[in-house]
């Protein structure tokens, strides 16, 4: 009878130990299986999950435009007064709803080239007015037209998954040819996705064709997006810093007077890729810019929450599931004796024209599919591992204590 009981306790302890060991073994094996699956499905080729999402995102992407309506143009022209602006908007367009075109795989270089059609449909229900509204702004042409953005050539990740979606060439070039040295390098992806297995220490680089340069984002926080854990990467203020703070920006400071010999920060000159126009980009409302830049303008209210740029990336797959790209278009205006409207100016102005907010969030249906096919399975595997280890450890401990107690009792 005693043997049966002791044997049963030993058997229970052994079973518990085996469960815990199996759970421990399952962790590296499970991680290996996950890594193998992700590497297979993240490749940009026909039949993978990544390719299906990459060809057409299925995510509603909107571009909102806020116009800075100048309230006192005569005062500025005659008396060189402060510019009073009133933000009007948003005027909302649905963009990026068209699938990529002319997709061509190159098996030798492991790249895929494509055209990204640009489409824009005005959304009256998400706008404050119509496209016929009038404003008083600087005479600067700004277009949303149906032309293709590209040709892009990106790595498909077939030979090296750490390069998937990274741009190899844009319009056949690895450089933009607008700026010298490394300023014109086309770095990173287009922001829609990144190589998988993202760590918080990684710096994400992405290229924006509309402003002719690459930017980078750094980890900001962990958040939960529709039941999916994601990492939020933010565009840091250093991206708009002066060349003294960030040498990478030395090509984007060409005007020495208003920038006080490139010591001011917060605006970058992109005129070389805008047909020589004195166009500058900044964060909306001159967020994180030198106070001197915004001082001649009234009516601005910079706000970190509303005016910052971020990407919410699922770290295992590298897919961007939510983003907000926010940029402001500005024009440098200087006194000019030969131009009537500028004769009365006694100072330089960095005039805000408009700011853009391009946003996209994974839809409910696609989020459910992502949970079922990716994060749900990973979470289930992790849960099974923890249950096996925990229950096994408890069983082993409990049965061993009972066995020892029985042995002591039988000795007495």
C-alpha positions, 0 to 999 in steps of 0.5 A: 500500500505504501509502495503504491502511494509512494510510487504514485507520488514519484510518478506525479513528480516525474510527470510534472517535471516532464511538463515543465521541461517540455514547456521550457523546450517549447520556448526556443523551439516555438521561437524558432518556428515563429521566426521561420514562419515570419521569414517565409511570410514576410517575403515580398513574393506572390502567395505570402501574407506580406505580399498581399498586404503590400500590393494593396494595403486595404487600410483607409489612408486620409490626407488632411490639409489645413490652410493658414489664411492670412488675415492682414495682408495689407498691413504686412505689405505696407507696415511690415507688421506681424502676419496674422493667420487663421487655420482653416480646415481640415480639407480631407482626401482619401489617398493610397487606395490604388494598388501598386502597378507594374510589379516586376520581380528580379530573381538575380538581385532579389528586388521587386520594382513597382509604380505607386499610383497617386490618387486623391478623392475629396471627402466632403463629410470629413471636411469643413468646406468645399474645394471652392473655398477661397483663402488669402495665402502666398502665391504658391502652387500646391498639387494633389494629382493622379500621377504615379510615384516611382519607379521604386525598386525594393528588396523582396527579402528572399535572400536576406529578410533583414532587407525586405521592403528597403528601397534599393533605388527610386526612379532608377537612382540611389541618390536624389541628386539634389544635395551633395554627399550623404544628404541625398541618400535614399534610406529605409523603406517607404514607411508601410513596413519594415524588416521583421523582428524589430527591437526598441533600440532600432532606428527606423528609416523611411523615405518620403518622396513628396519632400525629397528626403529620408527621415528616421524614427525612434522608439517612443512607447508600447501601445495596444492597437485593436488588440495588437501590441505595437511599438510606437516610433516617433519622429524626434525633434532632432530630425529638424535640428540645426546642423550644429545639433544634427550634422545630417541636416547641413544640406538643408540649411542654405539661407544664412540670414534668417537661420542666423548662420544655420544656428536656428532649428525647426525648418529645413530647406527643400527648395532644390527639389521644388524647382528652386522655390524658397520652400521649407518644411517643418512640423505643424505650427513650428512645433520644436522650432526656434522661437525666433522663427515663429515670432513674426507670425500670430495665430499658431498653437503648436501641440505635441499630440496633434502635430507630431509624426509617428508610426505604430509598428507590429514588432514581429512582422514589421508591418506598420498598422497605424501612422500619422505623417504631419508636415508643414509647408512654409515659404521664405519671404524677403524684402524685394525692391523690384517686387511691389508687394515686397517693397514695404517689408523691413524683415524676413518672414517664414510664412506658413502656407499649410500643413498636412496630416496623412493618417492610416489605421488598420481596419477592423476586419484586417485587424481581426485577420492579423490577430488570428493569423499572427499575434493570436497564434503567438500569444497562444503558443506563449500561453501554452508554454507558461501553463506547461512550465507553471503547472509542471513546476507546481506538480513536481513541487507538490508531489515531491513534498508529499513524497518526502512527508510520507517517507518521514511519516513511515520512518517515525 
